[in-house]
């Protein structure tokens, strides 16, 4: 059973990396969510309560990563971040920082902008810079 789960986990992560075309975007929590889901499927007939706990953990992680954890915890996708900062897909780190500075200078709460929008702009900068490494 352990070998089957390990092979299913490796296959799922390999497929995920191929599908997203960005293997560095996969975090250890994502791998754990996939494994928890696979464990839940495997255990569902023999131990339904444990399977439901594992499935709940996997579902919580997916919900959290998709933005259910609140505005400050929301994981932003690259295309959203590029659109918000108005930078091309091949923008350098310096171009991303410059676009961030321009937007924050206009939309910061101290100059009449909103704190929520400034938070989104900061998240966009962080997302794009994190994916440049």
C-alpha positions as CSV (number, residue, x, y, z in Angstrom):
1,X,0.0,0.0,0.0
2,X,2.8,2.4,0.8
3,X,4.6,1.8,-2.5
4,X,1.3,2.3,-4.4
5,X,0.7,5.6,-2.7
6,X,4.3,6.7,-3.3
7,X,4.1,5.9,-7.0
8,X,0.7,7.6,-7.3
9,X,2.1,10.7,-5.5
10,X,5.1,10.8,-7.7
11,X,2.9,10.5,-10.8
12,X,0.5,13.1,-9.6
13,X,3.3,15.6,-8.8
14,X,5.0,14.9,-12.2
15,X,1.8,15.5,-14.0
16,X,1.2,18.7,-12.0
17,X,4.7,20.0,-12.9
18,X,4.1,19.1,-16.6
19,X,0.7,20.7,-16.6
20,X,1.7,24.0,-14.9
21,X,4.9,24.2,-17.0
22,X,6.5,25.7,-13.8
23,X,7.9,23.0,-11.5
24,X,9.2,25.6,-9.1
25,X,5.7,26.8,-8.4
26,X,4.9,23.5,-6.7
27,X,5.4,23.8,-2.9
28,X,5.8,21.1,-0.3
29,X,2.3,21.8,0.9
30,X,0.9,21.1,-2.6
31,X,2.6,17.8,-2.6
32,X,1.3,17.0,0.8
33,X,-2.3,17.9,-0.3
34,X,-2.0,15.6,-3.3
35,X,-0.7,12.8,-1.0
36,X,-3.5,13.4,1.5
37,X,-6.1,13.2,-1.2
38,X,-4.5,9.9,-2.5
39,X,-4.5,8.5,1.0
40,X,-8.1,9.5,1.5
41,X,-9.1,7.7,-1.7
42,X,-7.1,4.6,-0.7
43,X,-8.5,4.5,2.8
44,X,-12.1,5.4,2.1
45,X,-13.4,1.8,2.2
46,X,-11.4,0.5,5.1
47,X,-11.3,3.6,7.4
48,X,-13.9,6.3,6.4
49,X,-13.3,8.7,9.3
50,X,-9.6,8.9,8.7
51,X,-10.2,9.2,4.9
52,X,-12.5,12.1,5.6
53,X,-9.9,13.9,7.7
54,X,-7.3,13.4,5.0
55,X,-9.7,14.6,2.3
56,X,-10.6,17.6,4.5
57,X,-6.9,18.5,4.9
58,X,-6.3,18.3,1.1
59,X,-9.4,20.3,0.4
60,X,-8.4,23.0,3.0
61,X,-5.0,23.4,1.4
62,X,-6.5,23.8,-2.1
63,X,-9.1,26.3,-0.8
64,X,-6.4,28.2,1.0
65,X,-4.1,28.3,-2.0
66,X,-7.0,29.4,-4.3
67,X,-7.7,32.4,-2.2
68,X,-10.2,31.3,0.5
69,X,-7.8,32.3,3.3
70,X,-8.6,36.0,3.2
71,X,-7.4,39.0,1.1
72,X,-4.0,39.1,2.8
73,X,-3.4,35.3,2.3
74,X,-4.6,35.1,-1.2
75,X,-2.2,33.4,-3.6
76,X,-2.0,35.4,-6.8
77,X,-1.4,33.9,-10.2
78,X,1.3,35.2,-12.5
79,X,-1.1,36.4,-15.1
80,X,-3.1,38.3,-12.5
81,X,0.0,39.9,-11.2
82,X,1.3,40.9,-14.6
83,X,-2.1,42.4,-15.5
84,X,-2.2,44.4,-12.3
85,X,1.3,45.7,-12.6
86,X,1.0,46.1,-16.4
87,X,4.3,44.3,-17.2
88,X,5.0,41.8,-19.9
89,X,5.7,38.1,-19.2
90,X,9.4,38.5,-19.8
91,X,9.8,41.6,-17.4
92,X,13.0,41.8,-15.5
93,X,13.0,42.2,-11.7
94,X,13.9,45.8,-12.1
95,X,11.0,46.4,-14.4
96,X,8.7,44.7,-11.9
97,X,10.0,46.9,-9.1
98,X,9.6,50.1,-11.1
99,X,6.0,49.2,-12.1
100,X,5.3,48.5,-8.4
101,X,6.8,51.8,-7.3
102,X,4.7,53.8,-9.9
103,X,1.5,52.2,-8.8
104,X,2.1,52.5,-5.1
105,X,3.0,56.2,-5.5
106,X,-0.4,56.8,-7.1
107,X,-2.6,54.4,-5.1
108,X,-1.1,54.3,-1.6
109,X,-3.6,55.1,1.3
110,X,-1.4,58.1,2.3
111,X,-2.2,59.8,-1.1
112,X,-5.9,58.9,-1.1
113,X,-5.7,55.3,-2.4
114,X,-7.0,52.2,-0.7
115,X,-5.1,49.8,1.6
116,X,-6.7,46.8,-0.1
117,X,-5.4,47.8,-3.5
118,X,-2.0,48.6,-2.1
119,X,-2.0,45.1,-0.6
120,X,-2.9,43.6,-4.0
121,X,-0.1,45.5,-5.7
122,X,2.4,44.3,-3.1
123,X,1.2,40.7,-3.6
124,X,1.6,41.1,-7.3
125,X,5.1,42.3,-6.9
126,X,6.0,39.5,-4.5
127,X,4.5,36.9,-6.8
128,X,6.4,38.0,-9.8
129,X,9.7,38.5,-8.0
130,X,9.3,35.1,-6.3
131,X,8.9,33.4,-9.6
132,X,11.9,35.1,-11.1
133,X,14.3,33.3,-8.8
